[in-house]
């Protein structure tokens, strides 16, 4: 080999080593600092639509996320409620779940526990708030979850919805394993996940168009699902509380006509059914800076979670 050839080979090797080192540093950095490479995974379910796969732990953007054996964002639990423990089942969607932007310690369920624990009645020495919630679940998903797993001997069931949930579609598992937000397995590399999520353009699944175009009285179907959850709660001797959070737009600019109509139907429904109910729209509107309660246009941040958890805890204590 000529001198020039050896120099070219050495240069190529040096470049290759540098590239490998850069890839390793990027891979480790994405895993360590942002938690890529270890996303939460999902299971398709014929009735519920989908569930967070049980028994998972990860850290996303430095926020800890733990999913227990019943697909809840809660520690592992006993199916039988421990003696002298107040157990509350919190049903919801991404707002209750908290998503990647909320550390496990700042979820609404954990904040409710902290709020309730110092004020426990004398016959209770502990409190558990079970967080059964997943991204984009609506009342029909939540009903199917309770029908599958039961109420876990909870003395109270709290259903936390947002305005969009009044228009939620029927449960489906079409997106599971096909939409990048609902993976069924871990990616080979953190670099692969970061590339897929933040570089490649998002491609909605064509089949979801038919799901979103569900016809009929969608609000009525969701109110019926809420009523079925209430009935299950009453039949097992649990208190039932319904709470609704508004979109940030509703707080800042007011509700649209179709939202006002749906909210009126909800208010009439809870009045007739005599449901313990809290609407956070006027509560958020009274805040000095409502925008400071939100992570984005719908999801709450730590301050918003705190307000919700305190209000629900206080209502449970009074009733």
C-alpha positions as CSV (number, residue, x, y, z in Angstrom):
1,X,0.0,0.0,0.0
2,X,1.3,3.4,-0.8
3,X,1.9,6.1,1.7
4,X,-1.1,8.0,0.4
5,X,-3.2,4.9,0.7
6,X,-2.2,4.3,4.3
7,X,-2.9,7.9,5.1
8,X,-6.3,7.7,3.5
9,X,-7.1,4.5,5.4
10,X,-6.0,6.0,8.7
11,X,-8.2,9.1,8.0
12,X,-11.2,6.9,7.2
13,X,-10.7,4.9,10.4
14,X,-10.4,8.1,12.4
15,X,-13.6,9.5,10.9
16,X,-15.4,6.2,11.6
17,X,-14.2,6.2,15.2
18,X,-15.4,9.8,15.7
19,X,-18.7,9.0,14.1
20,X,-19.2,5.9,16.4
21,X,-18.2,8.0,19.4
22,X,-20.7,10.7,18.5
23,X,-23.5,8.1,18.0
24,X,-22.7,6.6,21.4
25,X,-22.7,10.0,23.1
26,X,-26.0,10.9,21.5
27,X,-27.5,7.6,22.4
28,X,-26.5,7.8,26.0
29,X,-27.5,11.5,26.2
30,X,-31.0,10.8,24.8
31,X,-31.5,7.9,27.2
32,X,-30.1,9.6,30.3
33,X,-31.4,13.2,30.0
34,X,-34.6,12.7,28.0
35,X,-35.6,9.1,28.5
36,X,-35.7,8.1,24.9
37,X,-35.5,4.5,24.0
38,X,-37.8,3.5,26.8
39,X,-41.3,4.8,26.0
40,X,-44.4,3.5,27.7
41,X,-45.9,0.7,25.6
42,X,-49.6,-0.2,25.1
43,X,-51.8,-3.2,24.7
44,X,-54.7,-3.4,22.4
45,X,-58.0,-4.4,24.0
46,X,-61.2,-5.3,22.2
47,X,-63.6,-3.7,24.8
48,X,-61.4,-1.0,26.4
49,X,-59.7,0.0,23.2
50,X,-56.2,0.0,24.7
51,X,-54.3,-0.1,28.0
52,X,-50.9,0.9,29.2
53,X,-48.9,-2.3,29.3
54,X,-48.7,-3.3,33.0
55,X,-45.6,-3.2,35.2
56,X,-43.6,-0.5,33.5
57,X,-41.2,2.1,34.8
58,X,-39.5,4.8,32.8
59,X,-38.3,8.4,33.0
60,X,-39.3,10.9,30.3
61,X,-37.7,14.4,30.3
62,X,-36.6,13.6,33.8
63,X,-40.1,12.9,35.0
64,X,-40.7,9.5,36.6
65,X,-43.5,7.3,35.3
66,X,-44.6,4.0,36.9
67,X,-47.4,1.8,35.7
68,X,-48.7,-1.0,38.0
69,X,-50.0,-4.5,37.4
70,X,-53.5,-3.1,36.6
71,X,-52.3,-0.5,34.0
72,X,-52.7,2.3,36.5
73,X,-50.2,5.1,37.0
74,X,-49.9,4.1,40.6
75,X,-47.7,1.9,42.7
76,X,-48.5,-1.8,42.8
77,X,-51.6,-2.5,44.9
78,X,-53.5,-5.3,46.6
79,X,-56.8,-6.2,45.0
80,X,-58.2,-6.2,48.5
81,X,-58.3,-2.8,50.1
82,X,-56.0,-2.7,53.2
83,X,-57.7,-2.4,56.5
84,X,-58.3,1.2,57.8
85,X,-57.4,2.6,54.3
86,X,-59.5,5.0,52.3
87,X,-59.2,3.9,48.7
88,X,-60.3,6.2,45.9
89,X,-60.5,5.1,42.2
90,X,-59.6,8.0,39.9
91,X,-60.7,7.4,36.3
92,X,-59.6,9.7,33.6
93,X,-57.6,10.5,30.5
94,X,-54.2,12.1,29.9
95,X,-55.1,14.9,32.4
96,X,-55.5,12.5,35.3
97,X,-52.6,10.3,34.0
98,X,-50.3,13.3,33.8
99,X,-48.3,12.2,30.8
100,X,-44.6,12.6,30.2
101,X,-44.8,16.2,31.4
102,X,-45.7,15.3,35.0
103,X,-43.5,13.5,37.5
104,X,-45.1,10.6,39.4
105,X,-45.0,12.7,42.6
106,X,-47.1,15.5,41.0
107,X,-49.9,13.6,39.4
108,X,-53.4,14.5,40.6
109,X,-53.8,11.1,42.3
110,X,-50.7,11.6,44.4
111,X,-51.6,15.2,45.2
112,X,-55.0,14.1,46.4
113,X,-53.4,11.6,48.7
114,X,-51.3,14.3,50.2
115,X,-54.3,16.6,50.6
116,X,-56.5,13.9,52.2
117,X,-54.0,12.2,54.5
118,X,-53.7,14.9,57.2
119,X,-57.5,15.2,57.3
120,X,-58.5,11.6,57.5
121,X,-61.4,10.6,59.7
122,X,-60.5,8.7,62.8
123,X,-61.5,5.3,61.4
124,X,-58.9,5.6,58.6
125,X,-55.1,5.6,59.0
126,X,-54.1,5.6,55.3
127,X,-55.3,6.7,51.9
128,X,-54.8,5.3,48.3
129,X,-55.8,7.1,45.2
130,X,-55.6,4.7,42.3
131,X,-54.9,6.4,38.9
132,X,-56.7,4.4,36.2
133,X,-56.2,6.7,33.2
134,X,-54.7,6.7,29.8
135,X,-54.2,9.2,26.9
136,X,-57.3,10.0,24.9
137,X,-59.6,7.7,27.0
138,X,-63.2,8.9,27.0
139,X,-66.2,7.8,29.2
140,X,-66.7,4.6,27.2
141,X,-63.1,3.5,27.6
142,X,-63.3,4.2,31.4
143,X,-66.6,2.3,31.7
144,X,-65.1,-0.7,29.9
145,X,-62.1,-0.6,32.3
146,X,-64.4,-0.7,35.3
147,X,-66.4,-3.5,33.8
148,X,-63.2,-5.5,33.2
149,X,-61.3,-4.9,36.5
150,X,-64.0,-3.8,38.9
151,X,-63.8,-0.9,41.5
152,X,-60.9,-2.4,43.6
153,X,-63.1,-2.0,46.7
154,X,-62.8,1.8,46.5
155,X,-65.0,3.7,48.9
156,X,-65.2,6.5,46.3
157,X,-64.9,6.7,42.5
158,X,-63.9,9.9,40.9
159,X,-64.4,10.4,37.2
160,X,-62.3,13.3,35.9
161,X,-63.2,14.3,32.3
162,X,-62.5,17.4,30.2
163,X,-64.9,19.2,27.8
164,X,-63.6,17.2,24.8
165,X,-64.5,14.0,26.5
166,X,-68.1,14.8,26.0
167,X,-67.5,14.3,22.3
168,X,-65.2,11.2,22.7
169,X,-65.6,8.4,20.2
170,X,-66.1,4.7,20.8
171,X,-63.1,2.7,22.1
172,X,-60.8,1.5,19.3
173,X,-57.3,-0.1,19.1
174,X,-56.6,0.8,15.5
175,X,-53.7,3.1,16.5
176,X,-52.0,0.6,18.8
177,X,-48.6,-0.4,17.4
178,X,-49.2,1.7,14.3
179,X,-49.3,5.3,15.6
180,X,-45.9,6.4,17.0
181,X,-47.7,7.7,20.2
182,X,-49.0,4.2,21.0
183,X,-46.0,1.8,20.6
184,X,-46.3,-1.9,21.6
185,X,-42.5,-2.4,22.0
186,X,-39.4,-0.6,22.8
187,X,-37.3,0.8,19.9
188,X,-33.9,-0.6,19.3
189,X,-32.2,2.7,19.9
190,X,-33.1,6.0,21.6
191,X,-31.9,7.7,18.4
192,X,-34.5,5.8,16.5
193,X,-37.3,6.9,18.8
194,X,-36.1,10.6,18.7
195,X,-36.0,10.4,14.9
196,X,-39.4,8.9,14.6
197,X,-41.1,11.3,17.0
198,X,-39.4,14.6,16.3
199,X,-37.9,14.5,12.8
200,X,-40.2,12.4,10.7
201,X,-43.5,14.2,9.9
202,X,-46.5,12.8,11.8
203,X,-48.7,10.6,9.5
204,X,-52.3,10.1,10.9
205,X,-53.7,6.7,10.3
206,X,-56.3,6.9,7.5
207,X,-58.6,4.4,9.4
208,X,-58.9,6.9,12.2
209,X,-61.0,9.2,10.0
210,X,-63.9,6.8,10.3
211,X,-63.5,6.6,14.1
212,X,-63.6,10.4,14.3
213,X,-66.6,10.5,12.0
214,X,-68.8,8.5,14.4
215,X,-72.4,9.4,13.9
216,X,-75.3,9.6,16.3
217,X,-75.7,11.4,19.6
218,X,-72.1,11.2,20.8
219,X,-72.7,13.4,23.8
220,X,-75.6,11.2,24.8
221,X,-73.6,8.0,24.5
222,X,-70.9,9.5,26.7
223,X,-73.4,10.7,29.3
224,X,-74.9,7.2,29.3
225,X,-71.5,5.7,29.9
226,X,-71.0,8.1,32.8
227,X,-74.3,7.1,34.2
228,X,-73.3,3.4,34.0
229,X,-70.1,4.2,35.9
230,X,-72.3,6.0,38.5
231,X,-74.6,3.0,38.7
232,X,-71.7,0.6,39.2
233,X,-70.4,2.8,42.0
234,X,-73.8,2.9,43.7
235,X,-74.2,-0.8,43.4
236,X,-71.0,-1.5,45.2
237,X,-71.7,1.1,47.9
238,X,-69.1,3.7,46.7
239,X,-69.5,7.4,46.5
240,X,-69.4,8.8,43.0
241,X,-67.9,12.2,42.1
242,X,-67.8,13.7,38.6
243,X,-65.4,16.5,37.7
244,X,-64.8,18.3,34.4
245,X,-61.8,20.5,33.4
246,X,-62.1,23.1,30.6
247,X,-59.8,23.7,27.7
248,X,-57.5,26.7,28.0
249,X,-59.4,28.4,25.2
250,X,-62.7,28.1,27.1
251,X,-61.2,29.8,30.1
252,X,-59.6,32.6,28.1
253,X,-62.1,33.2,25.3
254,X,-65.3,31.4,26.3
255,X,-66.9,28.2,25.2
256,X,-68.1,27.6,21.7
257,X,-71.8,27.1,21.0
258,X,-71.6,23.3,20.7
259,X,-69.6,23.2,23.9
260,X,-72.2,25.3,25.8
261,X,-74.9,22.9,24.6
262,X,-73.0,19.8,25.7
263,X,-72.1,21.4,29.0
264,X,-75.8,22.3,29.6
265,X,-76.7,18.7,28.9
266,X,-74.1,17.5,31.4
267,X,-75.3,20.0,34.1
268,X,-78.9,18.9,33.6
269,X,-77.8,15.2,33.8
270,X,-75.9,15.6,37.1
271,X,-78.8,17.6,38.6
272,X,-81.4,14.9,37.7
273,X,-79.1,12.0,38.8
274,X,-78.0,13.9,41.9
275,X,-74.3,13.4,41.2
276,X,-71.7,15.0,43.3
277,X,-70.2,17.4,40.6
278,X,-67.5,20.0,40.2
279,X,-67.0,22.2,37.1
280,X,-63.5,23.7,37.0
281,X,-64.4,26.3,34.4
282,X,-65.5,29.0,36.8
283,X,-62.7,28.1,39.2
284,X,-60.1,28.5,36.5
285,X,-61.7,31.7,35.3
286,X,-61.3,33.2,38.7
287,X,-57.5,32.5,38.7
288,X,-55.4,35.7,38.3
289,X,-53.5,34.2,35.4
290,X,-55.4,31.1,34.0
291,X,-52.8,30.4,31.4
292,X,-50.4,29.6,34.3
293,X,-52.5,26.5,35.1
294,X,-51.8,24.8,31.7
295,X,-49.1,22.8,30.1
296,X,-50.7,23.3,26.7
297,X,-54.2,23.9,25.4
298,X,-55.8,21.1,27.4
299,X,-53.4,19.5,29.8
300,X,-52.7,21.0,33.3
301,X,-49.3,21.7,34.8
302,X,-48.4,21.2,38.5
303,X,-50.3,24.3,39.6
304,X,-53.4,23.2,37.7
305,X,-53.1,19.7,39.1
306,X,-52.9,21.1,42.6
307,X,-56.1,23.2,42.3
308,X,-57.9,20.1,40.9
309,X,-56.7,17.8,43.6
310,X,-57.5,20.2,46.4
311,X,-61.0,20.9,45.2
312,X,-61.8,17.2,44.7
313,X,-60.4,16.3,48.1
314,X,-62.3,19.0,49.8
315,X,-65.6,17.9,48.1
316,X,-65.0,14.3,49.2
317,X,-64.4,15.4,52.8
318,X,-67.6,17.3,52.9
319,X,-69.7,14.5,51.5
